[in-house]
Amino acid sequence: MHRLEVPAPHAPPLAVGTFDAIGPLSRAEFPHRHTFHELVHVTGGTGAHVVDLTRRPLRPPHLGVIAPGQVHQWADVRGLTGHVVLFTDEFLLDHPADRELLRRLSEQPLLELDPDADAGVTRLVADLVEELRHGEESVLRALLHVLVARAGRLLGPPPAPAGTVAAEFARLTGRPDLGLWSVSAHAARIGVTPGHLTEAVKAATGRTAAQLLREARTREAQRFLLRTDLTVRQVATRVGFADPAYFCRFFRRETGLSPGDFRRGGENHHD
């Protein structure tokens, strides 16, 4: 099987183009993930887009966001057309609140666009393509911000604003490549005490940081079990368990299945 981590197809912090222009990886049919954000505007085609364990049928026009760390692939796709916008976390420097909006967008199925919304996205993407030729980074950042903000409107009213600490915790739990598997490790990364982090997350979400972290750890293990041929011992190591037996107990407690049974279930977990 393919390894999940793949290098960025473009070195710059922002790349925009059609699926063909960006290259084969933009329509890859094997599971993979990136360390950058990917926004896809699908204007034509049939098949499905699989993100983590969810299969999303194509009914263009669509707008979708794949966050850093999410495992995705295209499945049984024919005639795929549209544009791809790739950008690093650092490219959001002028508009840090966009990170939370992108996280929310990445949790949604492909958004279906009405004719007006589709025309608006098409214009913004065309503006990005044109401005990329001139290389004016401040203008590119502004256009990207408008595109993300307008995509966010399609989600409806935002939830009650979370505190900065809780929002940063949510962002970090979506980055399994950082290898932060404990509340204390997240607290140290954010620069607060574990107790303060727990209180902030509880106030913002109604759930404990430990609960959310267990879910994130379980999702990452599921990705490796379904999308790679790593052994259970290797998967345990990748999600921060030194003892494979303890990992198996943890996984069974969280999912009701052993790692082996979950892997043997295969494609049944996509539905």
C-alpha positions as CSV (number, residue, x, y, z in Angstrom):
1,M,0.0,0.0,0.0
2,H,1.0,3.6,-0.4
3,R,2.5,5.5,2.5
4,L,0.1,8.2,3.8
5,E,2.5,11.1,4.0
6,V,3.3,12.6,0.6
7,P,5.3,15.8,-0.2
8,A,3.7,19.0,-1.4
9,P,3.5,19.1,-5.2
10,H,4.6,22.7,-5.2
11,A,7.2,24.4,-3.1
12,P,5.5,27.9,-2.8
13,P,3.2,28.6,0.1
14,L,0.3,28.9,-2.4
15,A,-0.6,27.0,-5.5
16,V,-3.7,27.3,-7.7
17,G,-4.7,25.5,-10.8
18,T,-6.9,23.0,-12.5
19,F,-6.6,19.3,-11.4
20,D,-4.5,18.7,-14.5
21,A,-2.3,21.7,-13.9
22,I,-1.6,20.8,-10.3
23,G,-0.7,17.3,-11.3
24,P,-1.6,13.6,-10.7
25,L,-1.6,13.9,-6.9
26,S,-4.5,16.3,-7.0
27,R,-6.7,13.4,-8.2
28,A,-4.8,10.5,-6.5
29,E,-6.9,7.3,-6.0
30,F,-4.7,6.1,-3.2
31,P,-5.0,7.2,0.5
32,H,-2.7,10.0,1.4
33,R,-2.4,13.2,3.4
34,H,-0.6,16.5,3.4
35,T,0.8,19.0,5.8
36,F,-1.0,21.8,3.9
37,H,-4.6,22.9,3.4
38,E,-6.4,21.8,0.2
39,L,-9.5,23.5,-1.1
40,V,-11.2,21.8,-4.1
41,H,-13.8,23.4,-6.4
42,V,-15.3,20.5,-8.3
43,T,-17.2,21.6,-11.4
44,G,-17.7,18.2,-13.2
45,G,-17.3,14.5,-12.8
46,T,-18.7,11.3,-11.2
47,G,-17.4,9.1,-8.5
48,A,-16.6,9.9,-4.9
49,H,-14.2,11.7,-2.6
50,V,-13.2,9.7,0.5
51,V,-12.0,11.7,3.5
52,D,-10.9,9.6,6.5
53,L,-13.7,7.0,6.9
54,T,-16.4,8.9,5.0
55,R,-17.3,8.5,1.3
56,R,-18.7,11.6,-0.3
57,P,-20.5,11.1,-3.7
58,L,-19.8,13.7,-6.3
59,R,-22.7,15.8,-7.4
60,P,-21.0,18.9,-8.8
61,P,-20.7,21.8,-8.4
62,H,-19.0,21.3,-5.0
63,L,-16.6,23.1,-2.7
64,G,-14.6,21.1,-0.2
65,V,-11.7,21.5,2.2
66,I,-9.2,18.9,3.3
67,A,-7.3,19.9,6.4
68,P,-3.6,19.0,7.1
69,G,-3.5,15.5,8.5
70,Q,-6.7,14.3,7.0
71,V,-6.4,11.1,4.9
72,H,-8.2,11.4,1.5
73,Q,-8.5,9.9,-1.9
74,W,-10.7,10.0,-5.1
75,A,-12.6,6.8,-5.8
76,D,-14.0,5.6,-9.2
77,V,-13.7,9.2,-10.5
78,R,-14.5,9.9,-14.2
79,G,-14.3,13.3,-15.9
80,L,-13.1,15.2,-12.9
81,T,-12.9,18.9,-13.6
82,G,-12.4,22.0,-11.5
83,H,-9.7,23.8,-9.6
84,V,-7.5,23.1,-6.6
85,V,-6.1,25.7,-4.1
86,L,-3.2,24.5,-2.0
87,F,-1.8,26.7,0.8
88,T,0.3,26.3,4.0
89,D,-0.8,27.3,7.5
90,E,1.7,30.1,7.4
91,F,-0.1,31.7,4.4
92,L,-3.0,32.4,6.8
93,L,-0.8,34.8,8.9
94,D,-2.9,37.9,8.1
95,H,-6.2,36.2,9.0
96,P,-5.5,33.6,11.8
97,A,-9.3,33.2,12.4
98,D,-9.5,31.5,9.1
99,R,-7.8,28.4,10.6
100,E,-10.8,27.7,12.8
101,L,-13.2,28.2,9.8
102,L,-11.1,25.8,7.7
103,R,-11.3,23.3,10.4
104,R,-15.1,23.5,10.5
105,L,-15.2,23.3,6.7
106,S,-13.0,20.2,6.7
107,E,-15.6,18.4,9.0
108,Q,-18.4,18.9,6.5
109,P,-19.3,16.8,3.4
110,L,-18.6,18.4,0.1
111,L,-20.7,21.5,0.0
112,E,-23.1,21.7,-2.8
113,L,-23.2,25.1,-4.6
114,D,-26.2,26.8,-6.1
115,P,-25.6,28.7,-9.3
116,D,-24.8,32.0,-7.6
117,A,-22.4,30.5,-5.1
118,D,-20.7,28.5,-7.9
119,A,-20.3,31.6,-10.0
120,G,-18.8,33.5,-7.0
121,V,-16.3,30.7,-6.3
122,T,-15.4,30.5,-10.0
123,R,-14.6,34.3,-10.1
124,L,-12.5,34.2,-6.9
125,V,-10.5,31.2,-8.1
126,A,-10.0,32.9,-11.5
127,D,-8.8,36.0,-9.6
128,L,-6.3,33.9,-7.6
129,V,-5.0,32.3,-10.8
130,E,-4.5,35.7,-12.4
131,E,-2.9,37.3,-9.4
132,L,-0.5,34.4,-9.0
133,R,1.0,35.4,-12.2
134,H,1.9,38.8,-10.7
135,G,3.1,37.4,-7.4
136,E,1.7,40.1,-5.2
137,E,1.5,38.1,-1.9
138,S,-0.6,40.6,0.0
139,V,-3.3,40.5,-2.7
140,L,-3.2,36.7,-2.8
141,R,-3.7,36.5,1.0
142,A,-6.6,38.9,0.7
143,L,-8.3,36.9,-2.1
144,L,-7.8,33.6,-0.2
145,H,-9.3,35.1,2.9
146,V,-12.4,36.2,0.9
147,L,-12.7,32.7,-0.6
148,V,-12.5,31.0,2.8
149,A,-14.9,33.5,4.4
150,R,-17.5,33.0,1.7
151,A,-17.1,29.2,1.9
152,G,-17.8,29.6,5.6
153,R,-21.1,31.3,5.0
154,L,-22.3,28.1,3.3
155,L,-22.0,26.4,6.7
156,G,-24.7,28.7,8.2
157,P,-24.3,30.6,11.5
158,P,-21.1,29.8,13.4
159,P,-21.3,28.2,16.8
160,A,-20.6,30.3,19.9
161,P,-17.0,31.5,19.7
162,A,-14.5,29.2,21.4
163,G,-11.7,30.6,23.5
164,T,-8.3,31.1,21.9
165,V,-6.9,28.2,23.9
166,A,-9.7,25.8,23.0
167,A,-9.5,26.8,19.3
168,E,-5.7,26.2,19.3
169,F,-6.3,22.8,21.0
170,A,-8.8,21.9,18.2
171,R,-6.3,22.8,15.6
172,L,-3.5,20.8,17.1
173,T,-5.6,17.7,17.5
174,G,-6.2,17.9,13.8
175,R,-2.4,17.6,13.2
176,P,-1.5,14.0,14.2
177,D,1.8,14.5,12.4
178,L,3.0,16.6,15.3
179,G,2.9,13.6,17.6
180,L,1.1,15.3,20.5
181,W,-0.7,12.4,22.3
182,S,-1.4,13.8,25.8
183,V,-3.2,16.7,27.3
184,S,0.1,17.9,28.9
185,A,1.9,17.8,25.6
186,H,-0.8,20.0,24.0
187,A,-0.7,22.3,27.0
188,A,3.0,22.7,26.7
189,R,2.7,23.4,23.0
190,I,0.0,26.1,23.6
191,G,1.9,27.6,26.6
192,V,-0.7,26.9,29.3
193,T,-1.0,24.5,32.2
194,P,-2.9,21.2,31.7
195,G,-5.5,22.4,34.1
196,H,-6.1,25.6,32.3
197,L,-6.4,23.8,29.0
198,T,-8.9,21.3,30.4
199,E,-11.1,24.1,31.8
200,A,-10.9,26.1,28.5
201,V,-11.8,23.1,26.4
202,K,-14.6,22.1,28.7
203,A,-16.1,25.6,28.7
204,A,-15.9,25.9,24.9
205,T,-17.1,22.4,23.9
206,G,-18.8,20.8,26.9
207,R,-16.4,17.9,26.7
208,T,-13.0,17.3,28.3
209,A,-9.7,17.7,26.5
210,A,-8.9,14.0,27.3
211,Q,-12.1,12.8,25.6
212,L,-11.4,14.8,22.4
213,L,-7.8,13.6,22.4
214,R,-8.8,9.9,22.7
215,E,-11.1,10.4,19.7
216,A,-8.4,12.0,17.7
217,R,-6.0,9.3,18.6
218,T,-8.5,6.6,17.7
219,R,-9.2,8.2,14.3
220,E,-5.5,8.3,13.5
221,A,-5.1,4.6,14.4
222,Q,-8.1,3.8,12.2
223,R,-6.5,5.7,9.3
224,F,-3.4,3.6,9.6
225,L,-5.2,0.3,10.0
226,L,-7.4,0.9,6.9
227,R,-5.0,2.8,4.7
228,T,-1.6,1.2,5.2
229,D,-0.1,-2.3,5.7
230,L,1.6,-1.3,8.9
231,T,1.5,-4.0,11.6
232,V,-0.6,-3.4,14.7
233,R,2.7,-2.9,16.6
234,Q,3.8,-0.2,14.1
235,V,0.4,1.5,14.3
236,A,0.6,1.5,18.1
237,T,4.0,3.3,17.8
238,R,2.7,5.8,15.3
239,V,-0.1,6.9,17.7
240,G,2.2,7.1,20.7
241,F,1.8,3.7,22.4
242,A,5.0,2.0,23.5
243,D,3.1,-1.2,24.5
244,P,1.1,-2.8,21.6
245,A,-1.1,-4.8,24.1
246,Y,-2.1,-1.5,25.8
247,F,-2.9,0.0,22.4
248,C,-5.1,-3.0,21.6
249,R,-7.0,-2.5,24.9
250,F,-7.4,1.2,24.3
251,F,-8.6,0.6,20.7
252,R,-11.2,-2.0,21.8
253,R,-12.4,0.2,24.5
254,E,-12.9,3.1,22.1
255,T,-14.4,1.2,19.1
256,G,-15.7,-2.1,20.5
257,L,-13.4,-3.9,18.1
258,S,-9.8,-5.2,18.2
259,P,-7.4,-3.5,15.7
260,G,-7.3,-6.7,13.7
261,D,-11.1,-7.0,13.5
262,F,-11.4,-3.3,12.5
263,R,-8.9,-3.8,9.7
264,R,-10.7,-6.9,8.5
265,G,-13.9,-4.9,8.3
266,G,-12.2,-2.9,5.6
267,E,-14.5,-0.9,3.3
268,N,-17.5,-1.5,5.6
269,H,-16.2,1.4,7.7
270,H,-16.6,4.0,4.9
271,D,-20.3,4.1,5.2
